[in-house]
Amino acid sequence: MVDELTERADRVLAEALEATGARDPREFYRERLRELRQANPEGYEHAVAYYRETLIPAVANGTSPALAAWTEYGRVLAEAVTPGRTVSIDETGLARPYEGPGPDRLVLHLPSAKGGRALLVGLPQVLSTAQRATFDVLVAGRQKIQE
């Protein structure tokens, strides 16, 4: 039953990615999980349980849109890595408290601890100039904007 749910959830996500042209977050989130396993085993177990008990059933059964559910999973992972707050950055660079993903929003988790870099949660299909600058400074730690 679990394998069937996972396969159905994968199909639903693949259809959503194809329909929207959005980026597939799974590889990035797998990397975050590997990091989490080393740094915070309890947080890792929570993230795996969320994946199995919340994410997969919600996507497979259609109770949550696939891309929204995966972005929320990214937020859960980021919170397990470091406490903080999650924000959405619109095309103009304006940050607002995270209320859910959107096709044009850059979603970042800002650590509470000083000096920590923002964690990427979700990317729009194409970053606006303001979103690229925000990403470069807060996530990548660059001091110069990439052209």
N, C-alpha and C positions, 0 to 999 in steps of 0.2 A: 504494500500500500504506500509506504514512504517513497519507494522508487517511482511509482506511478505519479504521485504528487509532484515529485521533483522534476520528472520528465515533462509533466503538464506545465509546471511553472516555467521551466526553461523554454518551452514552445511559446507560451504567452509573452515572455520577455523578448524572445527573438522577433515575434510579430510586432511588438511595440517598438523595438529598435528599428526594424525595417520601415514601419509606417512613419516614424518621426525623424529618422536619421540621427537619433541621439547616440551618444557614445555608450558603449557597453561598460558598466562600472565593475563587473565581476573580477577582472584581473587585478585592478587597483585594490579592491576590497580584499582579495586573497592575500595580497602583499601586506596590507594593514593587519590582517589576521595573523600572519606569520610573525610580524613584529610584536603583536599583542601576546601571542603564545609565550614568547621569551620574557617580555617585560611585566606582564600582569596575567598570570594563569587564571585567576578568578574572573577577571574581565573577559578573558578568552572563552571560558566556559559559559559565561553569560551570553556572549555574542553567538556562540554555536547554538545554544538553546534557543535564542531569539530566532536565528535562522531556521531551525527545524520546526519550532512550535508556532511561530508568528509569520515570518516572511513567506516561507514556501506555501503553507496553507492559504494565506491571503491572496497570493498571486495565482495559485493554481485554481482556487475556487472563485476567483473574480471579485472577491470582497474588497480588494484594494487595487487601484491601477498599478500595473507592474513597475513603471518607472518611479512613481511616487513611493511605492513600498521599498524599492531598492535604495532610493535616496534616504529614506528614513533609516534603513539598515546602516547606511554609511554614517548617519548621525549617531546611531547607537555605538558603532565601532569607535568613532572619534571620541565620544564621551567616555568610553572604556579606556582609551589611551590616556586622556587627560581631562579633568573637569574643566568646564568652561561654558561658553554660550555659542549657539549656532546662529548664523546670520545669513540672509540672502542679499546678494549684491545685484542691483538691477543694471541695465545697460548704461545708465548715467554714472554709475559708481556709488549710488546711494545705498547704504546698508540699512536693513530693517531686521527686526527679530524674525527668525525663521518660523514660518507658518505652513510650510510645505514647499515642495519643489515646483518649479515652473520651467517651461522650455527655454526661457531666456535668462534664467537666473544662475549666477555663480553662487554656490552654497559653501560657506566656510565655517569651521568650528574654531573659535578664538579661545585659546587656553586662558584660564584664570591666572596662572602663574606668570609672573613677569619674565620676559625674555624668550618665551616659547613661541615658535612659529605657528601660524594658523595651519589647520589641517584641512585638506581638500575633502569635501563631502560630495559635491556635484558640480558638473560642468555643463554649460549650455552648449549647443551645437557649435556655435561660433562665439568667441569672446569679443565683446566690444573693446574699444581702446581703453576705456575706463576700467573694465573688468580685467583686461590683460595687465594694466598697471597695478591694480590691486593684487592680483595673483602674483606678479613678479616681486612685489615688495613683501607682502604678508606670508606667502607660502614659500616662494623660492628664495627669499632673502636677498634679492638683487637690489642694488642701489641705483642702477641705471635701467630705464625702461627698454625692453627688447623691441626692436622694430619688426 
